[in-house]
Amino acid sequence: MKLAEKWFEQDGKVIQQQTHDHTPTLEVNQSLRSAGAHGFSDNKLVGVVDTGMVGQWAREAGIKGSDPAYWDKVKEVIKRKMLDGDFAKLRVWEGSY
């Protein structure tokens, strides 16, 4: 959830600074994990990720919005991050895919 957004100029560049709170996303994942709501049969709910976080991951990976394969690359970044142990709190289902 975005809390604040600030625009300013620094060294001739326009900077956009955003402040996010990911606590609600972590709480949703925790409650889904506790309830055992990870999907049925072949369909699994791996986790819930905030859109602001996905955007940040795409920027870190150097993916540009103008890239024709943008969504394919973003899917790979999300998969890598979700399988990474550093983001275990975002997981609902603990299996691998």
C-alpha positions in Angstrom: 0.0 0.0 0.0 1.4 3.4 -1.0 1.7 5.8 1.9 3.3 8.8 0.3 4.7 10.1 -2.9 7.1 13.0 -3.3 8.5 14.7 -6.4 11.6 16.9 -6.3 14.5 18.1 -8.5 18.0 17.1 -7.7 21.1 17.7 -9.9 18.9 18.6 -12.8 16.8 15.4 -12.6 13.2 15.0 -11.5 13.0 12.4 -8.7 9.9 10.5 -7.7 10.1 9.1 -4.1 7.4 6.7 -2.9 6.9 5.3 0.5 5.1 1.9 0.8 3.9 -0.2 3.7 3.8 -3.9 2.8 2.4 -5.0 6.2 -1.1 -5.6 4.9 0.2 -7.9 2.2 2.3 -9.9 4.7 -0.8 -10.2 7.0 -2.9 -11.5 4.1 -0.3 -14.1 3.2 0.0 -15.1 6.9 -3.8 -15.6 7.2 -4.0 -17.5 4.0 -1.1 -19.7 5.1 -2.7 -20.4 8.5 -6.0 -21.3 6.9 -4.3 -23.7 4.5 -5.8 -21.8 1.5 -3.1 -22.6 -1.1 -5.3 -23.8 -3.9 -6.8 -27.0 -5.2 -5.4 -29.8 -7.4 -3.2 -28.4 -10.1 -3.9 -24.8 -9.3 -1.8 -23.4 -6.4 -1.8 -20.0 -4.8 2.0 -19.5 -4.4 1.6 -16.1 -2.7 0.3 -12.6 -2.8 2.6 -9.8 -4.0 1.8 -6.0 -3.9 1.9 -4.3 -7.3 4.3 -1.7 -6.0 6.7 -4.5 -5.1 6.4 -6.1 -8.5 7.2 -2.7 -10.1 10.2 -2.3 -7.9 11.5 -5.8 -8.8 11.0 -5.1 -12.5 13.1 -1.8 -12.1 15.8 -3.7 -10.2 16.0 -6.3 -13.0 16.2 -3.5 -15.6 13.0 -4.4 -17.4 11.5 -1.5 -19.4 7.8 -1.1 -19.9 8.3 -0.6 -23.6 9.9 -4.1 -24.0 7.5 -6.3 -26.1 8.3 -9.3 -23.8 7.7 -7.2 -20.6 5.2 -9.5 -19.0 7.2 -12.7 -19.7 10.3 -11.1 -18.1 8.3 -9.9 -15.1 6.8 -13.4 -14.6 10.4 -14.8 -14.5 11.4 -12.2 -12.0 8.4 -12.9 -9.8 9.1 -16.6 -9.9 12.8 -16.1 -9.0 11.8 -13.8 -6.1 9.1 -16.1 -4.8 11.4 -19.1 -4.8 14.1 -17.1 -2.9 14.2 -17.7 0.8 14.4 -14.0 1.5 10.8 -13.6 0.5 9.4 -16.6 2.3 6.8 -14.4 4.1 5.2 -13.7 0.8 4.6 -17.4 0.2 1.3 -19.2 0.9 2.2 -22.5 -0.7 5.6 -23.9 0.2 6.1 -26.2 -2.7 8.2 -25.5 -5.8 7.0 -24.8 -9.3 
